[in-house]
Amino acid sequence: MANVSQSASLDNIAAYLKLTHDCDDETALREAREVMQNLVTMRQKGFINGWYFDEQGHLELLPSDAILKRIDPQK
């Protein structure tokens, strides 16, 4: 999964927000756009390599190697 740059699309995130927060389509899409913008910003800054939904349906972030080294310098 290390090569994932984005496997949770805007529509996937909106559907997730609609389901988990019981909001309407418009609100879910607006919130999903904000989430997506934040994910892209984090990737551009080098904090993450990507994001995806795991087997339990949770949005997961793939931290960059640089961040992993800062979290656990032993690796």
Summary of the structure (lengths in Angstrom):
residues: 75
radius of gyration: 13.8
end to end distance: 18.6
largest distance: 45.8
contacts: 185
relative contact order: 0.18
helix: 52%
strand: 15%
